[in-house]
Amino acid sequence: MIVVFRINSITENGETEPTYYSQESVGIAVGILLAALHNMGLATLTHTPSPMKFLQEILGRPKNEIPFVLIPVGYPAEGTHVPDITRKPLDDIMNIV
């Protein structure tokens, strides 16, 4: 199980404030991680329970670390069949005006 957190800044008085584009940056990083895990032959699933703040307490994380996503990772079961999905031809989905 991978638990991904994003981080908020901490001000001089100890308060948290949003970090510039943290959600976007973490989202891109998670996408790259998922692609790498897939290339390794691992199966993944993204899960975002609501609320997720309980993870801070369970994992002993500071208040400026905000849970972003849970990613269970493992090898697929023997005999698992993944369908061979193909893309539609461009002409089926695009109209030139």
C-alpha positions as CSV (number, residue, x, y, z in Angstrom):
1,M,0.0,0.0,0.0
2,I,1.4,3.4,-1.0
3,V,-0.1,6.4,0.7
4,V,0.7,9.7,-1.1
5,F,0.7,13.0,0.7
6,R,0.9,16.5,-0.6
7,I,2.6,19.2,1.6
8,N,1.4,22.6,2.6
9,S,3.8,25.3,3.7
10,I,4.2,26.2,7.3
11,T,4.3,29.9,8.2
12,E,6.6,31.5,10.8
13,N,3.8,31.3,13.3
14,G,3.3,27.6,12.8
15,E,0.1,27.8,10.7
16,T,-0.3,25.9,7.4
17,E,-0.9,27.6,4.1
18,P,-1.5,26.2,0.6
19,T,1.6,25.4,-1.5
20,Y,1.6,26.8,-5.0
21,Y,0.3,24.0,-7.4
22,S,0.9,21.2,-4.9
23,Q,-2.1,19.2,-6.1
24,E,-1.2,19.4,-9.7
25,S,2.5,18.5,-9.1
26,V,1.5,15.5,-6.9
27,G,-1.1,14.4,-9.4
28,I,1.6,14.4,-12.2
29,A,4.0,12.5,-10.0
30,V,1.3,9.9,-9.1
31,G,0.6,9.4,-12.9
32,I,4.3,8.8,-13.6
33,L,4.4,6.3,-10.6
34,L,1.4,4.4,-11.9
35,A,2.9,4.1,-15.3
36,A,6.2,2.9,-13.9
37,L,4.4,0.3,-11.7
38,H,2.4,-0.9,-14.7
39,N,5.6,-1.3,-16.8
40,M,6.9,-3.5,-13.9
41,G,3.9,-5.8,-14.3
42,L,2.2,-4.7,-11.1
43,A,-1.5,-4.1,-10.7
44,T,-2.6,-0.8,-9.1
45,L,-5.8,0.9,-8.1
46,T,-6.2,4.5,-7.0
47,H,-8.5,5.1,-4.0
48,T,-9.4,8.4,-2.4
49,P,-11.7,7.8,0.6
50,S,-13.5,10.8,1.9
51,P,-12.5,12.0,4.4
52,M,-8.8,11.1,4.3
53,K,-7.5,13.1,7.2
54,F,-7.6,10.0,9.4
55,L,-4.4,8.9,7.6
56,Q,-2.5,11.7,9.2
57,E,-3.3,10.4,12.7
58,I,-2.9,6.7,11.9
59,L,0.5,7.3,10.2
60,G,1.7,10.0,12.6
61,R,2.1,12.7,9.9
62,P,2.3,16.4,10.7
63,K,-0.7,18.7,10.0
64,N,0.9,20.2,6.9
65,E,1.0,16.8,5.1
66,I,-2.4,16.3,3.5
67,P,-3.4,12.8,2.3
68,F,-3.8,12.7,-1.5
69,V,-4.4,9.1,-2.7
70,L,-4.0,5.5,-1.6
71,I,-2.5,3.1,-4.1
72,P,-2.7,-0.6,-3.4
73,V,0.0,-2.4,-5.4
74,G,0.6,-6.0,-6.1
75,Y,1.0,-8.7,-8.7
76,P,-2.2,-9.8,-10.5
77,A,-3.7,-13.2,-9.6
78,E,-2.6,-16.1,-11.7
79,G,-4.9,-16.5,-14.8
80,T,-6.0,-12.9,-14.7
81,H,-7.1,-11.8,-18.2
82,V,-6.9,-8.2,-19.2
83,P,-8.9,-7.4,-22.3
84,D,-7.1,-6.2,-25.4
85,I,-8.8,-2.8,-25.8
86,T,-8.1,-0.9,-29.0
87,R,-8.7,2.7,-29.7
88,K,-11.4,3.8,-32.1
89,P,-10.2,5.1,-35.4
90,L,-10.0,8.9,-35.5
91,D,-12.7,9.1,-38.1
92,D,-15.1,7.5,-35.7
93,I,-14.7,10.2,-33.0
94,M,-13.8,13.4,-35.0
95,N,-15.9,15.6,-37.3
96,I,-14.1,18.2,-39.4
97,V,-16.2,21.3,-39.8
